[in-house]
Amino acid sequence: MSGLAVVGMVVENRGQRAPDLQEILTRHGDRILGRMGLRSPDKEEGIISLIVEGSDEEVERIVRDIGSVDGVTVTHMMLR
């Protein structure tokens, strides 16, 4: 069964982390319905939120992959 989840992350040193993080998001792009990114104006920090559709296992895999990037803090909430 497919569910919906919100995935939120804080990215430290955006410039350094972006290539690794983008590769992961591209790999899981078929599950990502929406994405919003904000940067901190006074820090080299970013905030990204995703709306993800998939099974619990698929969402957990995406969160685990994102969390494997140094300097990225990630959490999620299943909506259904």
N, CA and C atoms as an extended XYZ file, in Angstrom:
240
Properties=species:S:1:pos:R:3:atomname:S:1:resname:S:1:resid:I:1 pbc="F F F"
N         0.837       -1.182        0.000 N   MET     1
C         0.000        0.000        0.000 CA  MET     1
C         0.879        1.241        0.000 C   MET     1
N         0.476        2.211       -0.756 N   SER     2
C         1.249        3.438       -0.888 CA  SER     2
C         0.755        4.475        0.102 C   SER     2
N         1.682        5.154        0.751 N   GLY     3
C         1.336        6.185        1.711 CA  GLY     3
C         1.973        7.506        1.320 C   GLY     3
N         1.684        8.525        2.097 N   LEU     4
C         2.273        9.846        1.910 CA  LEU     4
C         3.081       10.200        3.146 C   LEU     4
N         4.192       10.878        2.916 N   ALA     5
C         5.048       11.291        4.027 CA  ALA     5
C         5.609       12.676        3.732 C   ALA     5
N         5.900       13.390        4.810 N   VAL     6
C         6.646       14.640        4.723 CA  VAL     6
C         8.041       14.331        5.254 C   VAL     6
N         9.048       14.680        4.464 N   VAL     7
C        10.439       14.477        4.857 CA  VAL     7
C        11.072       15.858        4.972 C   VAL     7
N        11.665       16.143        6.127 N   GLY     8
C        12.311       17.429        6.341 CA  GLY     8
C        13.779       17.247        6.660 C   GLY     8
N        14.582       18.171        6.144 N   MET     9
C        16.018       18.065        6.413 CA  MET     9
C        16.654       19.430        6.540 C   MET     9
N        17.713       19.480        7.328 N   VAL    10
C        18.566       20.662        7.453 CA  VAL    10
C        19.921       20.257        6.895 C   VAL    10
N        20.436       21.092        5.998 N   VAL    11
C        21.688       20.792        5.312 CA  VAL    11
C        22.727       21.834        5.715 C   VAL    11
N        23.768       21.383        6.396 N   GLU    12
C        24.881       22.265        6.756 CA  GLU    12
C        25.846       22.338        5.580 C   GLU    12
N        26.515       23.474        5.426 N   ASN    13
C        27.486       23.631        4.335 CA  ASN    13
C        26.879       23.209        2.999 C   ASN    13
N        25.805       23.903        2.630 N   ARG    14
C        25.033       23.544        1.432 CA  ARG    14
C        25.899       23.305        0.206 C   ARG    14
N        26.853       24.181       -0.035 N   GLY    15
C        27.688       24.069       -1.221 CA  GLY    15
C        28.441       22.758       -1.306 C   GLY    15
N        28.898       22.263       -0.165 N   GLN    16
C        29.647       21.005       -0.133 CA  GLN    16
C        28.735       19.788       -0.194 C   GLN    16
N        27.562       19.881        0.398 N   ARG    17
C        26.668       18.723        0.510 CA  ARG    17
C        25.765       18.549       -0.708 C   ARG    17
N        25.539       19.616       -1.465 N   ALA    18
C        24.549       19.605       -2.542 CA  ALA    18
C        24.747       18.490       -3.564 C   ALA    18
N        25.948       18.236       -4.064 N   PRO    19
C        26.074       17.179       -5.079 CA  PRO    19
C        25.649       15.797       -4.580 C   PRO    19
N        26.077       15.422       -3.383 N   ASP    20
C        25.705       14.113       -2.842 CA  ASP    20
C        24.208       14.037       -2.578 C   ASP    20
N        23.662       15.093       -2.015 N   LEU    21
C        22.235       15.112       -1.711 CA  LEU    21
C        21.413       15.095       -2.995 C   LEU    21
N        21.803       15.860       -3.995 N   GLN    22
C        21.069       15.898       -5.257 CA  GLN    22
C        21.074       14.532       -5.939 C   GLN    22
N        22.170       13.814       -5.847 N   GLU    23
C        22.241       12.478       -6.448 CA  GLU    23
C        21.210       11.548       -5.800 C   GLU    23
N        21.067       11.641       -4.487 N   ILE    24
C        20.096       10.810       -3.773 CA  ILE    24
C        18.677       11.210       -4.148 C   ILE    24
N        18.399       12.503       -4.187 N   LEU    25
C        17.056       12.957       -4.539 CA  LEU    25
C        16.703       12.570       -5.971 C   LEU    25
N        17.657       12.635       -6.870 N   THR    26
C        17.417       12.222       -8.257 CA  THR    26
C        17.129       10.725       -8.326 C   THR    26
N        17.886        9.940       -7.587 N   ARG    27
C        17.692        8.478       -7.567 CA  ARG    27
C        16.288        8.115       -7.092 C   ARG    27
N        15.747        8.880       -6.149 N   HIS    28
C        14.422        8.588       -5.594 CA  HIS    28
C        13.342        9.504       -6.187 C   HIS    28
N        13.659       10.153       -7.278 N   GLY    29
C        12.754       11.135       -7.869 CA  GLY    29
C        11.380       10.616       -8.237 C   GLY    29
N        11.264        9.335       -8.555 N   ASP    30
C         9.953        8.786       -8.907 CA  ASP    30
C         9.013        8.724       -7.713 C   ASP    30
N         9.527        8.855       -6.506 N   ARG    31
C         8.711        8.834       -5.288 CA  ARG    31
C         8.450       10.233       -4.727 C   ARG    31
N         9.170       11.234       -5.213 N   ILE    32
C         9.053       12.592       -4.677 CA  ILE    32
C         8.000       13.361       -5.470 C   ILE    32
N         6.919       13.739       -4.790 N   LEU    33
C         5.836       14.474       -5.434 CA  LEU    33
C         6.081       15.976       -5.435 C   LEU    33
N         6.757       16.465       -4.398 N   GLY    34
C         7.014       17.899       -4.290 CA  GLY    34
C         8.240       18.165       -3.445 C   GLY    34
N         8.840       19.323       -3.713 N   ARG    35
C        10.078       19.682       -3.009 CA  ARG    35
C        10.114       21.189       -2.843 C   ARG    35
N        10.489       21.627       -1.638 N   MET    36
C        10.667       23.046       -1.384 CA  MET    36
C        11.983       23.228       -0.638 C   MET    36
N        12.782       24.164       -1.082 N   GLY    37
C        14.057       24.423       -0.430 CA  GLY    37
C        14.196       25.885       -0.052 C   GLY    37
N        14.734       26.119        1.116 N   LEU    38
C        14.997       27.473        1.617 CA  LEU    38
C        16.436       27.531        2.099 C   LEU    38
N        17.056       28.652        1.896 N   ARG    39
C        18.409       28.802        2.422 CA  ARG    39
C        18.391       29.822        3.542 C   ARG    39
N        19.257       29.630        4.485 N   SER    40
C        19.402       30.576        5.578 CA  SER    40
C        20.212       31.763        5.059 C   SER    40
N        19.689       32.975        5.166 N   PRO    41
C        20.395       34.123        4.609 CA  PRO    41
C        21.705       34.451        5.318 C   PRO    41
N        21.827       34.088        6.572 N   ASP    42
C        23.038       34.449        7.311 CA  ASP    42
C        23.976       33.269        7.550 C   ASP    42
N        23.629       32.090        7.049 N   LYS    43
C        24.450       30.903        7.253 CA  LYS    43
C        24.531       30.119        5.957 C   LYS    43
N        25.475       29.251        5.890 N   GLU    44
C        25.596       28.342        4.755 CA  GLU    44
C        24.798       27.078        5.087 C   GLU    44
N        23.506       27.283        5.326 N   GLU    45
C        22.620       26.211        5.767 CA  GLU    45
C        21.360       26.246        4.925 C   GLU    45
N        20.791       25.108        4.656 N   GLY    46
C        19.558       25.044        3.898 CA  GLY    46
C        18.543       24.151        4.577 C   GLY    46
N        17.282       24.385        4.246 N   ILE    47
C        16.182       23.567        4.750 CA  ILE    47
C        15.432       23.060        3.528 C   ILE    47
N        15.205       21.769        3.469 N   ILE    48
C        14.482       21.170        2.351 CA  ILE    48
C        13.343       20.336        2.908 C   ILE    48
N        12.171       20.475        2.305 N   SER    49
C        11.052       19.608        2.650 CA  SER    49
C        10.596       18.883        1.387 C   SER    49
N        10.225       17.636        1.572 N   LEU    50
C         9.761       16.797        0.479 CA  LEU    50
C         8.394       16.221        0.823 C   LEU    50
N         7.562       16.057       -0.192 N   ILE    51
C         6.358       15.240       -0.077 CA  ILE    51
C         6.661       13.974       -0.860 C   ILE    51
N         6.584       12.834       -0.174 N   VAL    52
C         6.997       11.557       -0.750 CA  VAL    52
C         5.820       10.596       -0.739 C   VAL    52
N         5.672        9.848       -1.835 N   GLU    53
C         4.654        8.808       -1.916 CA  GLU    53
C         5.344        7.464       -2.031 C   GLU    53
N         4.959        6.525       -1.181 N   GLY    54
C         5.547        5.199       -1.239 CA  GLY    54
C         5.155        4.390       -0.024 C   GLY    54
N         5.568        3.148       -0.036 N   SER    55
C         5.319        2.283        1.113 CA  SER    55
C         6.187        2.751        2.281 C   SER    55
N         5.885        2.252        3.464 N   ASP    56
C         6.706        2.586        4.635 CA  ASP    56
C         8.174        2.250        4.374 C   ASP    56
N         8.417        1.108        3.756 N   GLU    57
C         9.785        0.677        3.477 CA  GLU    57
C        10.473        1.621        2.490 C   GLU    57
N         9.749        2.067        1.462 N   GLU    58
C        10.338        2.978        0.485 CA  GLU    58
C        10.678        4.319        1.113 C   GLU    58
N         9.779        4.828        1.938 N   VAL    59
C        10.033        6.105        2.610 CA  VAL    59
C        11.220        5.964        3.557 C   VAL    59
N        11.270        4.889        4.311 N   GLU    60
C        12.399        4.653        5.216 CA  GLU    60
C        13.719        4.580        4.454 C   GLU    60
N        13.712        3.970        3.270 N   ARG    61
C        14.926        3.868        2.456 CA  ARG    61
C        15.393        5.258        2.022 C   ARG    61
N        14.454        6.110        1.608 N   ILE    62
C        14.805        7.472        1.202 CA  ILE    62
C        15.398        8.233        2.385 C   ILE    62
N        14.752        8.147        3.536 N   VAL    63
C        15.230        8.838        4.738 CA  VAL    63
C        16.610        8.321        5.138 C   VAL    63
N        16.812        7.032        5.073 N   ARG    64
C        18.114        6.434        5.413 CA  ARG    64
C        19.199        6.926        4.450 C   ARG    64
N        18.887        6.966        3.148 N   ASP    65
C        19.865        7.431        2.161 CA  ASP    65
C        20.217        8.899        2.388 C   ASP    65
N        19.205        9.720        2.631 N   ILE    66
C        19.467       11.145        2.893 CA  ILE    66
C        20.310       11.295        4.154 C   ILE    66
N        19.974       10.542        5.197 N   GLY    67
C        20.697       10.620        6.459 CA  GLY    67
C        22.135       10.143        6.383 C   GLY    67
N        22.494        9.447        5.307 N   SER    68
C        23.869        8.967        5.156 CA  SER    68
C        24.829       10.075        4.729 C   SER    68
N        24.297       11.226        4.330 N   VAL    69
C        25.145       12.345        3.909 CA  VAL    69
C        25.580       13.115        5.150 C   VAL    69
N        26.886       13.241        5.345 N   ASP    70
C        27.410       13.996        6.479 CA  ASP    70
C        26.880       15.424        6.440 C   ASP    70
N        26.498       15.942        7.598 N   GLY    71
C        26.032       17.315        7.692 CA  GLY    71
C        24.563       17.505        7.357 C   GLY    71
N        23.841       16.403        7.143 N   VAL    72
C        22.407       16.480        6.852 CA  VAL    72
C        21.647       15.815        7.991 C   VAL    72
N        20.725       16.560        8.586 N   THR    73
C        19.830       16.033        9.617 CA  THR    73
C        18.468       15.848        8.971 C   THR    73
N        17.885       14.676        9.101 N   VAL    74
C        16.620       14.375        8.412 CA  VAL    74
C        15.644       13.730        9.372 C   VAL    74
N        14.368       14.017        9.171 N   THR    75
C        13.287       13.373        9.908 CA  THR    75
C        12.101       13.257        8.970 C   THR    75
N        11.113       12.458        9.362 N   HIS    76
C         9.929       12.329        8.510 CA  HIS    76
C         8.695       12.024        9.342 C   HIS    76
N         7.550       12.211        8.690 N   MET    77
C         6.281       11.942        9.322 CA  MET    77
C         5.373       11.299        8.269 C   MET    77
N         4.856       10.127        8.572 N   MET    78
C         3.921        9.462        7.675 CA  MET    78
C         2.551       10.122        7.835 C   MET    78
N         1.915       10.462        6.729 N   LEU    79
C         0.599       11.085        6.776 CA  LEU    79
C        -0.514       10.069        6.612 C   LEU    79
N        -0.245        9.025        5.845 N   ARG    80
C        -1.207        7.921        5.699 CA  ARG    80
C        -0.512        6.709        5.187 C   ARG    80
